[in-house]
Amino acid sequence: MHELKIPKARIAVLIGTNGTTKKELEEYTKTHIDIDSKEGIVTITGNDAVNLYQVRELVLAIARGFSPETAKMLLKQDYIIEMLPLNEFADKKKHLERVRGRVIGKRGKSREIIETLTETSISVYGKTISIIGLAENVTLARNAIEMLLEGATHSGVYRRLEKQRRKQREDRMIGF
C-alpha cells in the first residue's frame, strides 16, 4: 500500500473525465486507487509490489504536472521519472520565478529544445522540475537543466546536448 499527498488542482486530472483515467490505471495495473478529494490524499492498494510501485510513480508524475498520457510512459520498461527541487537553486519566491523562467524560456522554447535533444518530457510545476524518459536521457536532461540553473548560457547548454546526442548515436551504431 502507498499513500501520497498530491496538489488538489491535479486530482481532477488523475481521475479523468467520468473517472476514465483512474479506471484505466486500476485495470491495467490490477490495483485500487482511492482518492480523498478534500485532503488530496491518494491511497494505492494491490497485491503486486511492482504494479504498486508503477502506479505510485505514475500518480506522482500526474501530480507534478504531466498529462496522464505522458505519465503512462512510466509503464514502459526502462522509463523513469526524476524530480529536481528548485529550492536548492532559489531561496526566495522572486528568485524561484526567475529560475523557472530560465528552464522554460520564452514561450516554452528552452524546455522544448531540451526535450527534443534529450528525447524526454519535462514539467515545471510548483517548486519542482520533473523529467520523464529513458534513464540515460533523463540524466542528460537533468544535467542540462542544472547547468541552466547554475547560470550557464542557453546556447552553451544546447551545444553540449547536441554533442552528447551525436556521441549517443555513434555509440549505438558501433554497438555499445
C-alpha positions as semicolon CSV with decimal commas, in nm:
position;residue;x (nm);y (nm);z (nm)
1;M;0,000;0,000;0,000
2;H;0,118;0,352;-0,084
3;E;-0,026;0,680;0,039
4;L;0,058;1,004;-0,144
5;K;-0,042;1,365;-0,099
6;I;-0,093;1,544;-0,430
7;P;-0,195;1,902;-0,513
8;K;-0,573;1,944;-0,512
9;A;-0,551;2,109;-0,854
10;R;-0,419;1,780;-1,001
11;I;-0,689;1,549;-0,857
12;A;-0,929;1,607;-1,146
13;V;-0,653;1,515;-1,393
14;L;-0,582;1,192;-1,203
15;I;-0,948;1,097;-1,201
16;G;-1,008;1,195;-1,565
17;T;-1,338;1,256;-1,745
18;N;-1,603;1,040;-1,577
19;G;-1,325;0,857;-1,392
20;T;-1,171;0,711;-1,709
21;T;-0,804;0,775;-1,622
22;K;-0,840;0,624;-1,275
23;K;-1,027;0,320;-1,413
24;E;-0,767;0,262;-1,686
25;L;-0,484;0,269;-1,433
26;E;-0,665;0,033;-1,198
27;E;-0,750;-0,215;-1,475
28;Y;-0,406;-0,211;-1,637
29;T;-0,211;-0,249;-1,313
30;K;-0,465;-0,455;-1,115
31;T;-0,455;-0,208;-0,826
32;H;-0,715;0,002;-0,645
33;I;-0,679;0,379;-0,624
34;D;-0,873;0,564;-0,355
35;I;-0,876;0,945;-0,380
36;D;-0,969;1,182;-0,097
37;S;-1,051;1,498;-0,295
38;K;-1,076;1,723;0,011
39;E;-0,734;1,637;0,156
40;G;-0,555;1,550;-0,169
41;I;-0,456;1,207;-0,041
42;V;-0,428;0,916;-0,283
43;T;-0,415;0,561;-0,144
44;I;-0,297;0,281;-0,374
45;T;-0,355;-0,081;-0,277
46;G;-0,287;-0,408;-0,455
47;N;-0,109;-0,742;-0,435
48;D;0,178;-0,694;-0,681
49;A;0,466;-0,480;-0,548
50;V;0,589;-0,392;-0,899
51;N;0,244;-0,269;-1,007
52;L;0,208;-0,070;-0,683
53;Y;0,541;0,099;-0,748
54;Q;0,449;0,176;-1,110
55;V;0,116;0,331;-1,012
56;R;0,284;0,532;-0,736
57;E;0,533;0,676;-0,988
58;L;0,252;0,743;-1,235
59;V;0,042;0,927;-0,974
60;L;0,350;1,130;-0,876
61;A;0,405;1,223;-1,241
62;I;0,046;1,343;-1,279
63;A;0,077;1,533;-0,950
64;R;0,391;1,707;-1,083
65;G;0,212;1,843;-1,390
66;F;0,236;1,572;-1,656
67;S;-0,067;1,469;-1,859
68;P;-0,189;1,111;-1,796
69;E;-0,073;1,014;-2,149
70;T;0,282;1,133;-2,081
71;A;0,281;0,978;-1,733
72;K;0,183;0,640;-1,883
73;M;0,528;0,626;-2,045
74;L;0,644;0,518;-1,698
75;L;0,467;0,186;-1,756
76;K;0,723;0,109;-2,028
77;Q;1,040;-0,073;-1,935
78;D;1,346;0,147;-1,861
79;Y;1,142;0,470;-1,830
80;I;1,189;0,670;-1,510
81;I;1,084;0,996;-1,351
82;E;1,327;1,226;-1,175
83;M;1,236;1,538;-0,980
84;L;1,464;1,834;-0,914
85;P;1,368;2,057;-0,620
86;L;1,404;2,421;-0,721
87;N;1,459;2,545;-0,365
88;E;1,822;2,430;-0,400
89;F;1,870;2,695;-0,671
90;A;1,641;2,974;-0,544
91;D;1,587;3,084;-0,187
92;K;1,318;3,349;-0,240
93;K;0,991;3,344;-0,429
94;K;1,117;3,614;-0,668
95;H;1,424;3,402;-0,746
96;L;1,204;3,095;-0,794
97;E;1,017;3,263;-1,080
98;R;1,346;3,365;-1,246
99;V;1,484;3,012;-1,213
100;R;1,166;2,860;-1,357
101;G;1,182;3,110;-1,642
102;R;1,539;3,008;-1,732
103;V;1,430;2,647;-1,778
104;I;1,104;2,724;-1,957
105;G;1,240;3,001;-2,179
106;K;1,038;3,242;-2,394
107;R;0,711;3,076;-2,490
108;G;0,845;2,740;-2,364
109;K;1,124;2,732;-2,621
110;S;1,408;2,635;-2,387
111;R;1,213;2,347;-2,233
112;E;1,107;2,233;-2,580
113;I;1,467;2,230;-2,711
114;I;1,591;2,031;-2,411
115;E;1,301;1,784;-2,452
116;T;1,381;1,739;-2,822
117;L;1,757;1,699;-2,776
118;T;1,721;1,453;-2,486
119;E;1,402;1,274;-2,602
120;T;1,239;1,336;-2,264
121;S;0,930;1,511;-2,128
122;I;0,981;1,796;-1,881
123;S;0,729;1,953;-1,645
124;V;0,794;2,269;-1,443
125;Y;0,531;2,267;-1,169
126;G;0,538;2,443;-0,835
127;K;0,880;2,412;-0,674
128;T;0,998;2,117;-0,882
129;I;1,113;2,029;-1,230
130;S;1,027;1,673;-1,330
131;I;1,169;1,471;-1,618
132;I;1,030;1,150;-1,773
133;G;1,226;0,939;-2,020
134;L;1,480;0,663;-2,061
135;A;1,727;0,664;-1,772
136;E;2,030;0,783;-1,974
137;N;1,824;1,058;-2,142
138;V;1,684;1,176;-1,808
139;T;2,041;1,212;-1,684
140;L;2,130;1,426;-1,987
141;A;1,821;1,645;-1,936
142;R;1,888;1,681;-1,562
143;N;2,248;1,786;-1,627
144;A;2,135;2,042;-1,887
145;I;1,873;2,186;-1,650
146;E;2,122;2,203;-1,364
147;M;2,367;2,387;-1,591
148;L;2,097;2,643;-1,677
149;L;2,003;2,682;-1,311
150;E;2,367;2,741;-1,220
151;G;2,390;3,022;-1,476
152;A;2,524;2,861;-1,796
153;T;2,418;3,019;-2,124
154;H;2,134;2,857;-2,314
155;S;2,343;2,828;-2,631
156;G;2,626;2,658;-2,439
157;V;2,385;2,405;-2,289
158;Y;2,227;2,331;-2,628
159;R;2,571;2,282;-2,791
160;R;2,668;2,037;-2,518
161;L;2,341;1,844;-2,558
162;E;2,386;1,825;-2,936
163;K;2,741;1,693;-2,889
164;Q;2,622;1,429;-2,638
165;R;2,336;1,330;-2,869
166;R;2,580;1,277;-3,159
167;K;2,801;1,064;-2,932
168;Q;2,498;0,853;-2,827
169;R;2,409;0,790;-3,192
170;E;2,768;0,692;-3,275
171;D;2,777;0,454;-2,978
172;R;2,452;0,289;-3,092
173;M;2,589;0,246;-3,447
174;I;2,910;0,089;-3,315
175;G;2,709;-0,138;-3,088
176;F;2,799;-0,026;-2,735
